[in-house]
Structures are given as structure tokens and as C-alpha cells.
Amino acid sequence: MVDLKSQYQKIKQEVDKAVIEVMETAAFINGPAVKEFTEDLAKFSGSKFVIPCANGTDAIQVAMMAMDLQPDDEVIVPVWTYVATAEVIALLRLKPVFIEVDPQTFCIDVHQIESLITPRTKVIVPVHLYGQCADMEPIMSIAAKHNLYVIEDTAQAIGAVYTFSDGSKKQAGTIGHAGTTSFFPSKNLGGYGDGGAIYTQDEDLAKKMKMIAHHGERIKYYHDVIGCNSRLDTMQASILKIKLQHLHSYEKNRNEVASFYDKAFSDHPNISVPVRSKNSSHVFHQYTLILKDTDRDALREFLASKDIPSMIYYPVPLHHQLAYKEHLLPGQRFEISESLAKNVISLPIHTEMNEEQLIYITDTVKSFFL
Ligand SMILES: *Cc1c(COP(=O)(O)O)cnc(C)c1O
């Protein structure tokens, strides 16, 4: 699905030098590269504050911990996402309230938000799934009207740009009260291990998040709040700093792959290609098709037999997961997510694909239907 080895080969000299420098200076924890990368990311994203942390799941956790929420406070979260988004909510003894996604964009269905808001609702967590922004403008106005926090899960959409109705633009993660992202190796900006960061435009929240990620420490050995231990590793920061310089070109490569796939499949009777929202750019973390009248397992087996990997993101929506089904509200149904779980398939998409591979993959997929 990804080719991190070839990508590394192209930046090997720079990366090796940076990693060796960390080892030679032995600045393993909070070394200079952490601050440098954090500043570079603030510049890249346009975010006033960037708080580095250990991974994308912690990023959501630290952001939520900074918002002074009480047990059983409700957090609206898409039922169609990676489990990390809801996991943190449950872990903090908050209540995930699942919401359906839009079948075109795979992101939170903004029209259903208000019907789920109760006096206990405190946060909305839009997830910019597969690399495209949720419809942030209406989400922010609903949040303002009901006095709610918005945390954007930007793990899959770093660098995506949202355009508001007045033409102004902001990067994914910099619109809500907090935005969280992940540097898991296969993410669009992937390290060589775990990593994460939080964006915020609010100075008070930034201070609190920083403190929480460092054991709730105000000054060394003085702990004002209960925190956790969530640091971005110096070695990872030194690598991410280099890779951030390539992120725009990585995004371009991914879009070229997506356009090739679009062209190959757009007229196919059994395949729906991803819909591009009119108010967001797409950074194509995943290229996800919806199949019609197709034996998906047979297609996947056929592709595997021709050495083409494919993945299902995700086979089970959250309300059917054993750990989360108790959070289903009476009478709630998620027909769209259930249908997506049965019919989506993601094809390989990464920065190192060449035309020969793309022709092979698209021809092979099409030949399955003949
Ligand atoms: C990857 C991912 C996360 C979690 O990131 P980690 O760095 O693996 O903890 C959270 N949300 C979504 C949507 C993701 O894809």
C-alpha cells in the first residue's frame, strides 16, 4: 500500500546525517530538532501554536484533557473513522455520541449534528477522512451557536486546505479549537516510528496542552494538573523536519496517482471514484473506491494473486465494535456507514508510484470485471 523504502532512499543522505547528529549529541529527549520541527510545522500549517506529542491518539487525548470536560460529557464523533478518535473519548470517561457520515465525502454529516446536541454535549470531533476536510464552516457555526469545542482529527489530512464561503483558506486542523495529527510512518507526513502534534490558535489552550503532555508540570517538579507523558522523540523530529520540506511534492505525487485512477475508473459501471468536495483540497491519504454489485472478497483475492495489495478502511463501523456498541443510542441506525463497510476498497497510493505500476493496477482491476 505504501513504499517507504524507496521514499527513504531519495532522502537517505539528509536523514542519516540528521539521525547520526541526534545520536552524537545524545539529545534524545526534547533535543533541538523538536523545537525546530515544531516551528517549521507552525509555519507550514499557519497554526499559531503547535504542541508536539508522542502519537496522533495522544494528540486527541491531550487536546480533550485541556478542555476541562466532566465525566459523561458528550462528544459527537463520526461512526466511520479509525478507532483512535472514539477510544480517547471513552478512555477519558466521556460519552462518544456517534454520528453518520456523508456518503460522498466520507466525513461527518453536518446536517445531523444539531439533532444530536444535548445539554451535556461539549465537543464535536470532525475527522478529515482519507485526506479531505470535513465541511468545517457549518461545523464551526453550529459549535459557536451551542458553545461547543471543535477538535479536528487531521491524522489523515495534514496539509489539506479548506476554503470558506468568503474565499479565505485555512489548513486542516487550524480551523477548530484544536487540530490533531499523526506522524505514524504510513501517514502523509510519516516519521520512522510514532509521533504526533496538536494545533491550536488559543494561547490558553496551548499552554494547558503543553503542560498536560509533560505530566501536568508548570515548572520542573511542580504539577498543577493531572497530565500524561507524551513527547515527540528527537530522532523522529529530526526526520520529520526533513520530510516536511517534501510534503508539498509528496502531496502532488499522491494527487497524480489519484487522477490516474480517476480517469481509469470514472466510467466504470461497478466503481465509484472518490468525490472531491468543492470546499477542500484533497491530500489522498487513501484512494478509496465504492464498489457496486461486486464480490469484494473475490476482487481482493484476485488482486492479491497478481501481487496488488488492497485494504478495507474500515471493515467494521464503530457502533458494531464490541468495545463501543454500548454507546449506540436507542433507535440509532447507520445505514451509510454499514454500506460503506461492505463496499469500500482502498488501492495502493503513495509517493513512489510510477506509470507502469498504475497501468498494471488499473488494467488488473478492470480485467476482474470482464
Ligand atoms: C492514524 C490515525 C489516528 C491515530 O494516530 P496514531 O499516531 O497512530 O496514534 C487517529 N485518527 C485517525 C483518523 C487516524 O487515521
The ligand as a MOL file (V3000), in Angstrom:
LIG
                    3D

  0  0  0     0  0            999 V3000
M  V30 BEGIN CTAB
M  V30 COUNTS 15 15 0 0 0
M  V30 BEGIN ATOM
M  V30 1 C -3.8050 7.1810 12.3700 0
M  V30 2 C -5.0000 7.8190 12.9260 0
M  V30 3 C -5.0750 8.2080 14.2750 0
M  V30 4 C -4.0650 7.8320 15.2960 0
M  V30 5 O -2.7630 8.1570 15.0640 0
M  V30 6 P -1.5840 7.3580 15.8130 0
M  V30 7 O -0.3950 8.2050 15.5700 0
M  V30 8 O -1.4960 6.0020 15.1800 0
M  V30 9 O -1.9400 7.2830 17.2620 0
M  V30 10 C -6.2030 8.8950 14.6950 0
M  V30 11 N -7.2100 9.1640 13.8550 0
M  V30 12 C -7.1890 8.7840 12.5620 0
M  V30 13 C -8.3370 9.1440 11.6890 0
M  V30 14 C -6.0930 8.0950 12.0590 0
M  V30 15 O -6.0890 7.7140 10.7740 0
M  V30 END ATOM
M  V30 BEGIN BOND
M  V30 1 1 1 2
M  V30 2 1 2 3
M  V30 3 2 2 14
M  V30 4 1 3 4
M  V30 5 2 3 10
M  V30 6 1 4 5
M  V30 7 1 5 6
M  V30 8 2 6 7
M  V30 9 1 6 8
M  V30 10 1 6 9
M  V30 11 1 10 11
M  V30 12 2 11 12
M  V30 13 1 12 13
M  V30 14 1 12 14
M  V30 15 1 14 15
M  V30 END BOND
M  V30 END CTAB
M  END
